[in-house]
Amino acid sequence: MCDCFSMHAFSLNIILNVLAATITQLFGAGEKECSVIMLWTYVLASVALTFWSAFFMWLVA
């Protein structure tokens, strides 16, 4: 179950990246905003994954 969830979360992030890049290139606007949003998405996702993993290991131990 955990592997399936992580694969979905990983693939969803890639899909959102491709979708945002496609929309940005089609309309030619919001390139900087899109970059900043994706940067903060990756930063917050890495922090959340770290804390979630620590909590899960504490819960199972």
N, C-alpha and C positions, 0 to 999 in steps of 0.2 A: 504494500500500500504506500509506503513512504517513497519508494523509487518511482512509482507511477505519478505521485503528486509532484515530485521534484522535476520529472520530465515534462509534465504539463506546465509547471511554472516557468521552466527554462524556455520551452517552445513558445509560450505566450509572450514572453518578453521579446523574443526575436520577431514574432509576428507584429507586435506593436511597433517595433523599430522600423520594420519594412513599410508598414502602413503609414507611419508618420513621415518617413522619408519620401514616400511616393506622393503623398498629399502636398508636402512642402515643395517638391519639384514641379508638380502639376500646376500649382497656383503661384509659385514663385514668391511666396511671402512667408514670414515667420521662421526663417532659417535659424536665426539666433535663439529665438524663443524655444524652438523645438530642441535645439542642442542643449540648452540649459535644463529643460524639463527631463530630457533623457539622462543627462549627467546626474541630476538629483535622484532620478528613479534608480539608477544603478547604485548610487551611494547609499540611499535608504534601504534598498533591497539587500545589500551586503551586510549592513548593520542589523537589519531585522533577521536575516538568516543566521547570523552569529548568535544573537540573543535567543532565537528560537531553538537552535541546536543545543545551546548551553542549558536552557530550561528543560528541553526534552531529555537530555542526559541526566540532569538532576532528578527529573521525575521518574525515570526508569531505574536509577541506582538505588 
